[in-house]
Amino acid sequence: MKTNELRAMSVADLQKELGEKVREQFNLRMHQSTGQMSHFDQFSKVRKDIARIKTLLNEKANAGDAA
C-alpha cells in the first residue's frame, strides 16, 4: 500500500490492516517452508507494509500525546 493511502486511515483501520498483513506474512512463511511459494518478492513487500503501518501508528500515537 502507498503511504498516502495509509495516512488517510484511522487508527482502528490501521490496526485491522496490520493484523491482516501479519496473518499474510505468516501464510507466506508457511508457503515458503513447504516449498509452495511462487512469488518470493511478496515476502519483502509484506514486511515493508508492516513497517509502514507500525510507523504510522507510532506517529499517530505520538501526535496524540503532543496535543
N, CA, C and O atoms as a Maestro MAE file, in Angstrom:
{
 s_m_m2io_version
 :::
 2.0.0
}

f_m_ct {
 s_m_title
 :::
 protein
 m_atom[268] {
  # First column is atom index #
  i_m_mmod_type
  r_m_x_coord
  r_m_y_coord
  r_m_z_coord
  i_m_residue_number
  s_m_chain_name
  s_m_pdb_residue_name
  s_m_pdb_atom_name
  i_m_atomic_number
  :::
  1 25 0.828 -1.188 0.000 1 A "MET " " N  " 7
  2 3 0.000 0.000 0.000 1 A "MET " " CA " 6
  3 2 0.868 1.245 0.000 1 A "MET " " C  " 6
  4 15 2.000 1.234 0.483 1 A "MET " " O  " 8
  5 25 0.331 2.291 -0.536 2 A "LYS " " N  " 7
  6 3 1.024 3.566 -0.547 2 A "LYS " " CA " 6
  7 2 0.867 4.240 0.816 2 A "LYS " " C  " 6
  8 15 -0.139 4.057 1.502 2 A "LYS " " O  " 8
  9 25 1.861 5.009 1.188 3 A "THR " " N  " 7
  10 3 1.843 5.692 2.471 3 A "THR " " CA " 6
  11 2 0.705 6.698 2.538 3 A "THR " " C  " 6
  12 15 0.095 6.871 3.593 3 A "THR " " O  " 8
  13 25 0.412 7.361 1.434 4 A "ASN " " N  " 7
  14 3 -0.680 8.337 1.414 4 A "ASN " " CA " 6
  15 2 -2.022 7.676 1.713 4 A "ASN " " C  " 6
  16 15 -2.862 8.254 2.403 4 A "ASN " " O  " 8
  17 25 -2.223 6.472 1.198 5 A "GLU " " N  " 7
  18 3 -3.459 5.742 1.472 5 A "GLU " " CA " 6
  19 2 -3.548 5.378 2.946 5 A "GLU " " C  " 6
  20 15 -4.619 5.448 3.549 5 A "GLU " " O  " 8
  21 25 -2.421 4.992 3.518 6 A "LEU " " N  " 7
  22 3 -2.407 4.603 4.923 6 A "LEU " " CA " 6
  23 2 -2.616 5.798 5.840 6 A "LEU " " C  " 6
  24 15 -3.262 5.672 6.881 6 A "LEU " " O  " 8
  25 25 -2.080 6.952 5.471 7 A "ARG " " N  " 7
  26 3 -2.231 8.155 6.310 7 A "ARG " " CA " 6
  27 2 -3.691 8.575 6.425 7 A "ARG " " C  " 6
  28 15 -4.092 9.155 7.434 7 A "ARG " " O  " 8
  29 25 -4.480 8.289 5.410 8 A "ALA " " N  " 7
  30 3 -5.893 8.667 5.417 8 A "ALA " " CA " 6
  31 2 -6.733 7.760 6.320 8 A "ALA " " C  " 6
  32 15 -7.876 8.091 6.638 8 A "ALA " " O  " 8
  33 25 -6.179 6.632 6.729 9 A "MET " " N  " 7
  34 3 -6.929 5.673 7.552 9 A "MET " " CA " 6
  35 2 -6.921 6.078 9.024 9 A "MET " " C  " 6
  36 15 -6.021 6.779 9.488 9 A "MET " " O  " 8
  37 25 -7.938 5.623 9.742 10 A "SER " " N  " 7
  38 3 -7.992 5.857 11.181 10 A "SER " " CA " 6
  39 2 -7.105 4.825 11.888 10 A "SER " " C  " 6
  40 15 -6.614 3.877 11.275 10 A "SER " " O  " 8
  41 25 -6.918 5.037 13.176 11 A "VAL " " N  " 7
  42 3 -6.071 4.129 13.957 11 A "VAL " " CA " 6
  43 2 -6.675 2.724 13.969 11 A "VAL " " C  " 6
  44 15 -5.948 1.738 13.843 11 A "VAL " " O  " 8
  45 25 -7.986 2.626 14.118 12 A "ALA " " N  " 7
  46 3 -8.643 1.313 14.139 12 A "ALA " " CA " 6
  47 2 -8.453 0.590 12.806 12 A "ALA " " C  " 6
  48 15 -8.201 -0.614 12.776 12 A "ALA " " O  " 8
  49 25 -8.575 1.334 11.705 13 A "ASP " " N  " 7
  50 3 -8.380 0.733 10.381 13 A "ASP " " CA " 6
  51 2 -6.935 0.286 10.195 13 A "ASP " " C  " 6
  52 15 -6.677 -0.765 9.609 13 A "ASP " " O  " 8
  53 25 -5.992 1.086 10.693 14 A "LEU " " N  " 7
  54 3 -4.582 0.719 10.587 14 A "LEU " " CA " 6
  55 2 -4.283 -0.546 11.393 14 A "LEU " " C  " 6
  56 15 -3.521 -1.402 10.946 14 A "LEU " " O  " 8
  57 25 -4.876 -0.662 12.568 15 A "GLN " " N  " 7
  58 3 -4.653 -1.854 13.380 15 A "GLN " " CA " 6
  59 2 -5.255 -3.089 12.715 15 A "GLN " " C  " 6
  60 15 -4.682 -4.177 12.776 15 A "GLN " " O  " 8
  61 25 -6.412 -2.914 12.080 16 A "LYS " " N  " 7
  62 3 -7.027 -4.029 11.346 16 A "LYS " " CA " 6
  63 2 -6.147 -4.438 10.176 16 A "LYS " " C  " 6
  64 15 -5.928 -5.626 9.944 16 A "LYS " " O  " 8
  65 25 -5.645 -3.456 9.441 17 A "GLU " " N  " 7
  66 3 -4.760 -3.723 8.300 17 A "GLU " " CA " 6
  67 2 -3.472 -4.409 8.762 17 A "GLU " " C  " 6
  68 15 -2.962 -5.310 8.096 17 A "GLU " " O  " 8
  69 25 -2.956 -3.969 9.909 18 A "LEU " " N  " 7
  70 3 -1.747 -4.581 10.463 18 A "LEU " " CA " 6
  71 2 -1.989 -6.053 10.774 18 A "LEU " " C  " 6
  72 15 -1.145 -6.899 10.477 18 A "LEU " " O  " 8
  73 25 -3.127 -6.358 11.365 19 A "GLY " " N  " 7
  74 3 -3.469 -7.752 11.650 19 A "GLY " " CA " 6
  75 2 -3.546 -8.599 10.397 19 A "GLY " " C  " 6
  76 15 -3.090 -9.742 10.381 19 A "GLY " " O  " 8
  77 25 -4.126 -8.032 9.341 20 A "GLU " " N  " 7
  78 3 -4.222 -8.756 8.074 20 A "GLU " " CA " 6
  79 2 -2.843 -9.009 7.472 20 A "GLU " " C  " 6
  80 15 -2.570 -10.090 6.950 20 A "GLU " " O  " 8
  81 25 -1.971 -7.993 7.551 21 A "LYS " " N  " 7
  82 3 -0.624 -8.141 6.991 21 A "LYS " " CA " 6
  83 2 0.204 -9.146 7.778 21 A "LYS " " C  " 6
  84 15 0.990 -9.891 7.192 21 A "LYS " " O  " 8
  85 25 0.040 -9.178 9.096 22 A "VAL " " N  " 7
  86 3 0.775 -10.145 9.916 22 A "VAL " " CA " 6
  87 2 0.317 -11.554 9.579 22 A "VAL " " C  " 6
  88 15 1.132 -12.473 9.492 22 A "VAL " " O  " 8
  89 25 -0.981 -11.726 9.390 23 A "ARG " " N  " 7
  90 3 -1.510 -13.043 9.002 23 A "ARG " " CA " 6
  91 2 -0.996 -13.441 7.622 23 A "ARG " " C  " 6
  92 15 -0.644 -14.598 7.394 23 A "ARG " " O  " 8
  93 25 -0.955 -12.470 6.698 24 A "GLU " " N  " 7
  94 3 -0.434 -12.744 5.361 24 A "GLU " " CA " 6
  95 2 1.042 -13.138 5.427 24 A "GLU " " C  " 6
  96 15 1.481 -14.035 4.708 24 A "GLU " " O  " 8
  97 25 1.806 -12.464 6.291 25 A "GLN " " N  " 7
  98 3 3.212 -12.794 6.467 25 A "GLN " " CA " 6
  99 2 3.363 -14.225 6.992 25 A "GLN " " C  " 6
  100 15 4.232 -14.968 6.535 25 A "GLN " " O  " 8
  101 25 2.527 -14.603 7.937 26 A "PHE " " N  " 7
  102 3 2.556 -15.961 8.469 26 A "PHE " " CA " 6
  103 2 2.258 -16.974 7.367 26 A "PHE " " C  " 6
  104 15 2.947 -17.986 7.246 26 A "PHE " " O  " 8
  105 25 1.236 -16.701 6.570 27 A "ASN " " N  " 7
  106 3 0.881 -17.619 5.485 27 A "ASN " " CA " 6
  107 2 2.016 -17.739 4.472 27 A "ASN " " C  " 6
  108 15 2.287 -18.829 3.968 27 A "ASN " " O  " 8
  109 25 2.678 -16.625 4.172 28 A "LEU " " N  " 7
  110 3 3.802 -16.672 3.241 28 A "LEU " " CA " 6
  111 2 4.958 -17.496 3.812 28 A "LEU " " C  " 6
  112 15 5.623 -18.231 3.083 28 A "LEU " " O  " 8
  113 25 5.191 -17.368 5.114 29 A "ARG " " N  " 7
  114 3 6.249 -18.172 5.743 29 A "ARG " " CA " 6
  115 2 5.921 -19.657 5.652 29 A "ARG " " C  " 6
  116 15 6.810 -20.478 5.426 29 A "ARG " " O  " 8
  117 25 4.652 -20.003 5.827 30 A "MET " " N  " 7
  118 3 4.241 -21.410 5.733 30 A "MET " " CA " 6
  119 2 4.410 -21.922 4.301 30 A "MET " " C  " 6
  120 15 4.870 -23.043 4.088 30 A "MET " " O  " 8
  121 25 4.037 -21.098 3.327 31 A "HIS " " N  " 7
  122 3 4.215 -21.495 1.928 31 A "HIS " " CA " 6
  123 2 5.690 -21.666 1.598 31 A "HIS " " C  " 6
  124 15 6.068 -22.569 0.851 31 A "HIS " " O  " 8
  125 25 6.516 -20.794 2.157 32 A "GLN " " N  " 7
  126 3 7.948 -20.874 1.899 32 A "GLN " " CA " 6
  127 2 8.534 -22.147 2.507 32 A "GLN " " C  " 6
  128 15 9.373 -22.803 1.888 32 A "GLN " " O  " 8
  129 25 8.102 -22.491 3.694 33 A "SER " " N  " 7
  130 3 8.665 -23.666 4.356 33 A "SER " " CA " 6
  131 2 8.221 -24.967 3.698 33 A "SER " " C  " 6
  132 15 8.937 -25.967 3.754 33 A "SER " " O  " 8
  133 25 7.043 -24.958 3.074 34 A "THR " " N  " 7
  134 3 6.575 -26.174 2.408 34 A "THR " " CA " 6
  135 2 6.971 -26.215 0.938 34 A "THR " " C  " 6
  136 15 6.676 -27.189 0.246 34 A "THR " " O  " 8
  137 25 7.639 -25.166 0.454 35 A "GLY " " N  " 7
  138 3 8.095 -25.150 -0.928 35 A "GLY " " CA " 6
  139 2 7.024 -24.780 -1.926 35 A "GLY " " C  " 6
  140 15 7.190 -25.039 -3.118 35 A "GLY " " O  " 8
  141 25 5.925 -24.181 -1.483 36 A "GLN " " N  " 7
  142 3 4.821 -23.831 -2.373 36 A "GLN " " CA " 6
  143 2 4.869 -22.374 -2.826 36 A "GLN " " C  " 6
  144 15 3.990 -21.925 -3.562 36 A "GLN " " O  " 8
  145 25 5.877 -21.645 -2.399 37 A "MET " " N  " 7
  146 3 5.921 -20.214 -2.674 37 A "MET " " CA " 6
  147 2 6.322 -19.965 -4.123 37 A "MET " " C  " 6
  148 15 7.316 -20.506 -4.606 37 A "MET " " O  " 8
  149 25 5.521 -19.125 -4.821 38 A "SER " " N  " 7
  150 3 5.820 -18.846 -6.219 38 A "SER " " CA " 6
  151 2 6.363 -17.429 -6.410 38 A "SER " " C  " 6
  152 15 7.162 -17.194 -7.316 38 A "SER " " O  " 8
  153 25 5.945 -16.495 -5.576 39 A "HIS " " N  " 7
  154 3 6.405 -15.105 -5.685 39 A "HIS " " CA " 6
  155 2 7.250 -14.777 -4.458 39 A "HIS " " C  " 6
  156 15 6.723 -14.427 -3.402 39 A "HIS " " O  " 8
  157 25 8.547 -14.893 -4.612 40 A "PHE " " N  " 7
  158 3 9.446 -14.713 -3.479 40 A "PHE " " CA " 6
  159 2 9.564 -13.252 -3.059 40 A "PHE " " C  " 6
  160 15 9.926 -12.974 -1.915 40 A "PHE " " O  " 8
  161 25 9.269 -12.317 -3.954 41 A "ASP " " N  " 7
  162 3 9.348 -10.902 -3.612 41 A "ASP " " CA " 6
  163 2 8.178 -10.450 -2.740 41 A "ASP " " C  " 6
  164 15 8.238 -9.386 -2.124 41 A "ASP " " O  " 8
  165 25 7.126 -11.246 -2.684 42 A "GLN " " N  " 7
  166 3 5.941 -10.881 -1.904 42 A "GLN " " CA " 6
  167 2 6.251 -10.772 -0.410 42 A "GLN " " C  " 6
  168 15 5.672 -9.938 0.287 42 A "GLN " " O  " 8
  169 25 7.161 -11.608 0.079 43 A "PHE " " N  " 7
  170 3 7.504 -11.614 1.498 43 A "PHE " " CA " 6
  171 2 8.113 -10.279 1.916 43 A "PHE " " C  " 6
  172 15 7.767 -9.745 2.969 43 A "PHE " " O  " 8
  173 25 9.013 -9.736 1.106 44 A "SER " " N  " 7
  174 3 9.630 -8.459 1.460 44 A "SER " " CA " 6
  175 2 8.633 -7.311 1.335 44 A "SER " " C  " 6
  176 15 8.714 -6.347 2.097 44 A "SER " " O  " 8
  177 25 7.700 -7.391 0.397 45 A "LYS " " N  " 7
  178 3 6.679 -6.347 0.259 45 A "LYS " " CA " 6
  179 2 5.781 -6.303 1.489 45 A "LYS " " C  " 6
  180 15 5.435 -5.226 1.975 45 A "LYS " " O  " 8
  181 25 5.410 -7.463 1.985 46 A "VAL " " N  " 7
  182 3 4.553 -7.527 3.167 46 A "VAL " " CA " 6
  183 2 5.304 -7.006 4.389 46 A "VAL " " C  " 6
  184 15 4.731 -6.296 5.215 46 A "VAL " " O  " 8
  185 25 6.582 -7.357 4.506 47 A "ARG " " N  " 7
  186 3 7.389 -6.858 5.631 47 A "ARG " " CA " 6
  187 2 7.463 -5.335 5.615 47 A "ARG " " C  " 6
  188 15 7.356 -4.693 6.660 47 A "ARG " " O  " 8
  189 25 7.645 -4.764 4.437 48 A "LYS " " N  " 7
  190 3 7.724 -3.304 4.319 48 A "LYS " " CA " 6
  191 2 6.374 -2.649 4.619 48 A "LYS " " C  " 6
  192 15 6.327 -1.579 5.225 48 A "LYS " " O  " 8
  193 25 5.284 -3.282 4.200 49 A "ASP " " N  " 7
  194 3 3.956 -2.758 4.517 49 A "ASP " " CA " 6
  195 2 3.720 -2.759 6.029 49 A "ASP " " C  " 6
  196 15 3.166 -1.806 6.577 49 A "ASP " " O  " 8
  197 25 4.143 -3.830 6.695 50 A "ILE " " N  " 7
  198 3 4.001 -3.910 8.152 50 A "ILE " " CA " 6
  199 2 4.793 -2.792 8.812 50 A "ILE " " C  " 6
  200 15 4.307 -2.159 9.749 50 A "ILE " " O  " 8
  201 25 5.993 -2.545 8.339 51 A "ALA " " N  " 7
  202 3 6.826 -1.484 8.901 51 A "ALA " " CA " 6
  203 2 6.181 -0.115 8.685 51 A "ALA " " C  " 6
  204 15 6.210 0.732 9.578 51 A "ALA " " O  " 8
  205 25 5.596 0.105 7.496 52 A "ARG " " N  " 7
  206 3 4.923 1.380 7.227 52 A "ARG " " CA " 6
  207 2 3.755 1.595 8.180 52 A "ARG " " C  " 6
  208 15 3.585 2.681 8.735 52 A "ARG " " O  " 8
  209 25 2.956 0.554 8.364 53 A "ILE " " N  " 7
  210 3 1.778 0.668 9.221 53 A "ILE " " CA " 6
  211 2 2.197 0.924 10.664 53 A "ILE " " C  " 6
  212 15 1.609 1.768 11.340 53 A "ILE " " O  " 8
  213 25 3.209 0.203 11.140 54 A "LYS " " N  " 7
  214 3 3.667 0.406 12.513 54 A "LYS " " CA " 6
  215 2 4.227 1.813 12.705 54 A "LYS " " C  " 6
  216 15 4.030 2.421 13.757 54 A "LYS " " O  " 8
  217 25 4.916 2.326 11.703 55 A "THR " " N  " 7
  218 3 5.459 3.676 11.779 55 A "THR " " CA " 6
  219 2 4.334 4.697 11.876 55 A "THR " " C  " 6
  220 15 4.399 5.615 12.694 55 A "THR " " O  " 8
  221 25 3.308 4.546 11.054 56 A "LEU " " N  " 7
  222 3 2.192 5.487 11.087 56 A "LEU " " CA " 6
  223 2 1.421 5.395 12.395 56 A "LEU " " C  " 6
  224 15 0.980 6.415 12.924 56 A "LEU " " O  " 8
  225 25 1.251 4.181 12.928 57 A "LEU " " N  " 7
  226 3 0.584 4.039 14.224 57 A "LEU " " CA " 6
  227 2 1.378 4.745 15.311 57 A "LEU " " C  " 6
  228 15 0.807 5.392 16.189 57 A "LEU " " O  " 8
  229 25 2.697 4.616 15.247 58 A "ASN " " N  " 7
  230 3 3.558 5.274 16.214 58 A "ASN " " CA " 6
  231 2 3.476 6.796 16.076 58 A "ASN " " C  " 6
  232 15 3.426 7.508 17.078 58 A "ASN " " O  " 8
  233 25 3.462 7.291 14.845 59 A "GLU " " N  " 7
  234 3 3.345 8.723 14.608 59 A "GLU " " CA " 6
  235 2 2.026 9.266 15.153 59 A "GLU " " C  " 6
  236 15 1.994 10.322 15.785 59 A "GLU " " O  " 8
  237 25 0.939 8.536 14.904 60 A "LYS " " N  " 7
  238 3 -0.372 8.981 15.380 60 A "LYS " " CA " 6
  239 2 -0.443 8.940 16.898 60 A "LYS " " C  " 6
  240 15 -1.073 9.804 17.509 60 A "LYS " " O  " 8
  241 25 0.191 7.957 17.515 61 A "ALA " " N  " 7
  242 3 0.207 7.878 18.972 61 A "ALA " " CA " 6
  243 2 1.012 9.037 19.561 61 A "ALA " " C  " 6
  244 15 0.601 9.632 20.558 61 A "ALA " " O  " 8
  245 25 2.137 9.358 18.963 62 A "ASN " " N  " 7
  246 3 2.955 10.472 19.443 62 A "ASN " " CA " 6
  247 2 2.270 11.806 19.195 62 A "ASN " " C  " 6
  248 15 2.411 12.723 20.005 62 A "ASN " " O  " 8
  249 25 1.534 11.940 18.103 63 A "ALA " " N  " 7
  250 3 0.815 13.179 17.820 63 A "ALA " " CA " 6
  251 2 -0.314 13.372 18.840 63 A "ALA " " C  " 6
  252 15 -0.617 14.501 19.226 63 A "ALA " " O  " 8
  253 25 -0.929 12.280 19.269 64 A "GLY " " N  " 7
  254 3 -1.978 12.356 20.271 64 A "GLY " " CA " 6
  255 2 -1.431 12.756 21.630 64 A "GLY " " C  " 6
  256 15 -2.104 13.457 22.385 64 A "GLY " " O  " 8
  257 25 -0.225 12.321 21.950 65 A "ASP " " N  " 7
  258 3 0.418 12.691 23.217 65 A "ASP " " CA " 6
  259 2 0.816 14.160 23.228 65 A "ASP " " C  " 6
  260 15 0.749 14.819 24.266 65 A "ASP " " O  " 8
  261 25 1.234 14.677 22.062 66 A "ALA " " N  " 7
  262 3 1.706 16.051 21.982 66 A "ALA " " CA " 6
  263 2 0.546 17.049 22.004 66 A "ALA " " C  " 6
  264 15 0.720 18.200 22.401 66 A "ALA " " O  " 8
  265 25 -0.625 16.606 21.579 67 A "ALA " " N  " 7
  266 3 -1.773 17.523 21.506 67 A "ALA " " CA " 6
  267 2 -2.383 17.815 22.838 67 A "ALA " " C  " 6
  268 15 -3.352 18.569 22.921 67 A "ALA " " O  " 8
  :::
 }
 m_bond[267] {
  # First column is bond index #
  i_m_from
  i_m_to
  i_m_order
  :::
  1 1 2 1
  2 2 3 1
  3 3 4 2
  4 3 5 1
  5 5 6 1
  6 6 7 1
  7 7 8 2
  8 7 9 1
  9 9 10 1
  10 10 11 1
  11 11 12 2
  12 11 13 1
  13 13 14 1
  14 14 15 1
  15 15 16 2
  16 15 17 1
  17 17 18 1
  18 18 19 1
  19 19 20 2
  20 19 21 1
  21 21 22 1
  22 22 23 1
  23 23 24 2
  24 23 25 1
  25 25 26 1
  26 26 27 1
  27 27 28 2
  28 27 29 1
  29 29 30 1
  30 30 31 1
  31 31 32 2
  32 31 33 1
  33 33 34 1
  34 34 35 1
  35 35 36 2
  36 35 37 1
  37 37 38 1
  38 38 39 1
  39 39 40 2
  40 39 41 1
  41 41 42 1
  42 42 43 1
  43 43 44 2
  44 43 45 1
  45 45 46 1
  46 46 47 1
  47 47 48 2
  48 47 49 1
  49 49 50 1
  50 50 51 1
  51 51 52 2
  52 51 53 1
  53 53 54 1
  54 54 55 1
  55 55 56 2
  56 55 57 1
  57 57 58 1
  58 58 59 1
  59 59 60 2
  60 59 61 1
  61 61 62 1
  62 62 63 1
  63 63 64 2
  64 63 65 1
  65 65 66 1
  66 66 67 1
  67 67 68 2
  68 67 69 1
  69 69 70 1
  70 70 71 1
  71 71 72 2
  72 71 73 1
  73 73 74 1
  74 74 75 1
  75 75 76 2
  76 75 77 1
  77 77 78 1
  78 78 79 1
  79 79 80 2
  80 79 81 1
  81 81 82 1
  82 82 83 1
  83 83 84 2
  84 83 85 1
  85 85 86 1
  86 86 87 1
  87 87 88 2
  88 87 89 1
  89 89 90 1
  90 90 91 1
  91 91 92 2
  92 91 93 1
  93 93 94 1
  94 94 95 1
  95 95 96 2
  96 95 97 1
  97 97 98 1
  98 98 99 1
  99 99 100 2
  100 99 101 1
  101 101 102 1
  102 102 103 1
  103 103 104 2
  104 103 105 1
  105 105 106 1
  106 106 107 1
  107 107 108 2
  108 107 109 1
  109 109 110 1
  110 110 111 1
  111 111 112 2
  112 111 113 1
  113 113 114 1
  114 114 115 1
  115 115 116 2
  116 115 117 1
  117 117 118 1
  118 118 119 1
  119 119 120 2
  120 119 121 1
  121 121 122 1
  122 122 123 1
  123 123 124 2
  124 123 125 1
  125 125 126 1
  126 126 127 1
  127 127 128 2
  128 127 129 1
  129 129 130 1
  130 130 131 1
  131 131 132 2
  132 131 133 1
  133 133 134 1
  134 134 135 1
  135 135 136 2
  136 135 137 1
  137 137 138 1
  138 138 139 1
  139 139 140 2
  140 139 141 1
  141 141 142 1
  142 142 143 1
  143 143 144 2
  144 143 145 1
  145 145 146 1
  146 146 147 1
  147 147 148 2
  148 147 149 1
  149 149 150 1
  150 150 151 1
  151 151 152 2
  152 151 153 1
  153 153 154 1
  154 154 155 1
  155 155 156 2
  156 155 157 1
  157 157 158 1
  158 158 159 1
  159 159 160 2
  160 159 161 1
  161 161 162 1
  162 162 163 1
  163 163 164 2
  164 163 165 1
  165 165 166 1
  166 166 167 1
  167 167 168 2
  168 167 169 1
  169 169 170 1
  170 170 171 1
  171 171 172 2
  172 171 173 1
  173 173 174 1
  174 174 175 1
  175 175 176 2
  176 175 177 1
  177 177 178 1
  178 178 179 1
  179 179 180 2
  180 179 181 1
  181 181 182 1
  182 182 183 1
  183 183 184 2
  184 183 185 1
  185 185 186 1
  186 186 187 1
  187 187 188 2
  188 187 189 1
  189 189 190 1
  190 190 191 1
  191 191 192 2
  192 191 193 1
  193 193 194 1
  194 194 195 1
  195 195 196 2
  196 195 197 1
  197 197 198 1
  198 198 199 1
  199 199 200 2
  200 199 201 1
  201 201 202 1
  202 202 203 1
  203 203 204 2
  204 203 205 1
  205 205 206 1
  206 206 207 1
  207 207 208 2
  208 207 209 1
  209 209 210 1
  210 210 211 1
  211 211 212 2
  212 211 213 1
  213 213 214 1
  214 214 215 1
  215 215 216 2
  216 215 217 1
  217 217 218 1
  218 218 219 1
  219 219 220 2
  220 219 221 1
  221 221 222 1
  222 222 223 1
  223 223 224 2
  224 223 225 1
  225 225 226 1
  226 226 227 1
  227 227 228 2
  228 227 229 1
  229 229 230 1
  230 230 231 1
  231 231 232 2
  232 231 233 1
  233 233 234 1
  234 234 235 1
  235 235 236 2
  236 235 237 1
  237 237 238 1
  238 238 239 1
  239 239 240 2
  240 239 241 1
  241 241 242 1
  242 242 243 1
  243 243 244 2
  244 243 245 1
  245 245 246 1
  246 246 247 1
  247 247 248 2
  248 247 249 1
  249 249 250 1
  250 250 251 1
  251 251 252 2
  252 251 253 1
  253 253 254 1
  254 254 255 1
  255 255 256 2
  256 255 257 1
  257 257 258 1
  258 258 259 1
  259 259 260 2
  260 259 261 1
  261 261 262 1
  262 262 263 1
  263 263 264 2
  264 263 265 1
  265 265 266 1
  266 266 267 1
  267 267 268 2
  :::
 }
}
